[in-house]
């Protein structure tokens, strides 16, 4: 097994029920467990626990607040010709999330000794993933499905910041939270 990845994220509360929006997707796609749904703030990769904890510590004194978000639409994630995942972008809360990814995400990457992100921020929640060798075959069917796919009807409050790594048993859950802190209500 390769070295586990680390990342800082805003967990989506399981009670939000956003995973239900993926219920009508083709059954062959893997669904993320409700407890694994999150909006990544900084992807640290296989940097090791010590550097991941340095990234976490760099964000502990940041004045971050909870964010109310709503789903904006479905999107393929990864390479446009062959998405490696499918998820929801945000309508409400998109701009503050973009700022958070740039500012807090940049600070976490720097503290972990990771290079800055080469991509523009794209706040999203990943809900579905095709098997690696099957990604190409799902591109067209998923483009069609996403045009009429349901969106979660209710907004969600992202009220926690967490440091994640891989779960010890990835058959049950993909990720586990190593550290977390609540975020104060939005002003």
C-alpha positions in Angstrom: 0.0 0.0 0.0 1.3 3.5 -0.8 1.7 6.2 1.7 -1.6 7.7 2.8 -2.7 11.1 1.6 -3.4 14.0 4.1 -5.8 16.9 3.6 -7.5 19.7 5.5 -11.2 20.0 4.8 -14.7 21.1 5.9 -16.8 18.0 6.6 -20.3 18.1 5.2 -22.6 17.2 8.1 -24.1 13.7 7.5 -27.5 15.1 8.5 -27.4 17.4 5.4 -28.4 14.3 3.3 -26.5 15.5 0.2 -25.5 11.9 -0.7 -29.2 11.2 -1.5 -28.7 13.4 -4.7 -26.4 10.7 -6.0 -28.9 7.9 -5.4 -30.2 7.9 -9.0 -26.7 7.8 -10.5 -25.7 4.6 -12.4 -25.2 1.8 -9.9 -21.7 0.9 -11.2 -20.3 4.1 -9.8 -18.9 4.0 -6.3 -20.6 6.3 -3.8 -18.9 8.1 -1.0 -20.2 7.3 2.5 -22.0 10.3 4.1 -19.2 10.5 6.7 -16.6 10.9 3.9 -18.2 13.9 2.3 -16.2 17.1 2.6 -15.0 20.2 0.8 -11.2 20.1 0.6 -9.4 23.2 1.8 -5.8 22.0 1.2 -4.7 18.7 -0.4 -1.4 17.9 1.2 -0.8 14.5 -0.5 1.5 11.8 1.1 3.5 14.4 3.1 3.6 12.3 6.3 2.0 13.0 9.7 4.5 15.5 11.0 4.1 17.9 8.0 0.3 17.4 8.0 0.2 18.4 11.7 2.3 21.5 10.9 -0.4 22.4 8.2 -3.1 21.8 10.8 -1.4 23.9 13.4 -1.0 26.8 10.9 -4.8 27.0 10.7 -5.6 26.6 14.4 -5.2 30.3 15.0 -7.0 31.5 11.9 -10.3 33.4 12.4 -12.5 31.1 10.3 -16.2 31.0 10.5 -18.9 28.4 9.5 -20.3 28.8 6.0 -23.9 28.2 4.8 -23.7 26.5 1.4 -26.2 25.3 -1.2 -25.6 23.0 -4.2 -25.0 24.8 -7.5 -24.8 21.9 -9.9 -23.1 18.6 -10.9 -19.7 18.5 -12.4 -17.1 16.0 -13.6 -13.9 16.4 -11.6 -10.3 15.8 -12.9 -9.4 15.6 -16.6 -12.3 17.0 -18.7 -12.1 14.2 -21.3 -12.1 11.5 -18.6 -13.3 12.7 -15.2 -12.1 10.6 -12.3 -15.0 11.7 -10.0 -18.3 13.5 -10.0 -19.6 15.9 -7.5 -21.5 19.0 -6.6 -20.3 22.6 -6.8 -21.8 25.4 -4.7 -24.2 28.2 -5.4 -24.5 29.9 -2.0 -21.2 30.1 -0.3 -19.1 29.6 -3.4 -17.1 32.9 -3.2 -16.2 32.7 0.5 -15.1 29.1 -0.1 -12.9 30.1 -3.0 -11.3 32.7 -0.7 -10.8 30.2 2.0 -9.2 27.7 -0.4 -6.8 30.4 -1.6 -5.9 31.9 1.8 -6.2 29.1 4.4 -5.4 26.4 1.9 -2.2 28.3 0.8 -1.2 28.8 4.4 -1.6 25.0 5.1 0.3 24.0 2.0 3.2 26.4 2.9 3.3 25.1 6.5 3.5 21.5 5.3 6.3 22.4 2.9 4.1 21.5 -0.1 4.1 23.5 -3.3 1.3 25.9 -3.9 -1.7 24.7 -5.8 -1.3 25.1 -9.5 -5.1 25.1 -10.1 -7.7 27.8 -9.5 -9.9 26.9 -6.5 -12.9 24.8 -7.2 -14.9 24.2 -4.0 -16.9 21.0 -4.4 -18.2 17.9 -2.7 -17.2 14.6 -4.4 -20.0 12.1 -4.3 -19.3 9.5 -7.0 -16.2 7.8 -8.5 -15.9 5.4 -11.4 -13.4 2.5 -11.1 -10.1 3.7 -12.5 -10.1 1.5 -15.6 -13.8 2.4 -16.3 -13.5 6.2 -16.1 -13.6 6.7 -19.9 -16.7 4.7 -20.5 -18.6 6.9 -18.0 -17.8 10.3 -19.5 -20.8 10.5 -21.9 -23.4 8.7 -19.8 -22.5 10.9 -16.8 -22.7 14.1 -18.9 -26.2 13.2 -19.8 -27.2 12.1 -16.3 -25.8 15.4 -14.8 -28.1 17.5 -17.0 -31.2 16.3 -15.2 -29.7 15.0 -11.9 -31.3 16.2 -8.7 -29.7 18.7 -6.4 -29.9 18.6 -2.6 -32.9 20.8 -1.8 -31.6 22.1 1.5 -28.5 24.2 2.3 -25.9 22.8 4.7 -23.8 24.5 7.3 -20.1 23.7 7.1 -19.2 24.3 10.8 -16.1 22.2 11.4 -12.5 22.2 10.1 -10.7 18.8 10.1 -7.4 17.2 9.2 -8.0 13.9 7.4 -6.0 10.9 6.3 -6.9 7.5 4.9 -9.0 5.3 7.0 -7.4 2.2 8.4 -10.2 0.1 6.8 -10.8 1.7 3.4 -13.5 -0.9 2.6 -15.8 0.7 5.2 -14.8 4.4 4.9 -12.2 6.1 2.8 -11.1 8.7 5.3 -10.7 9.4 9.0 -10.5 12.6 10.9 -7.3 13.0 12.9 -7.9 16.5 14.3 -10.9 18.8 14.2 -12.2 22.0 15.6 -15.6 23.7 15.5 -16.1 26.9 13.6 -18.1 29.7 15.1 -21.4 30.6 13.5 -21.3 32.9 10.5 -21.8 36.6 11.2 
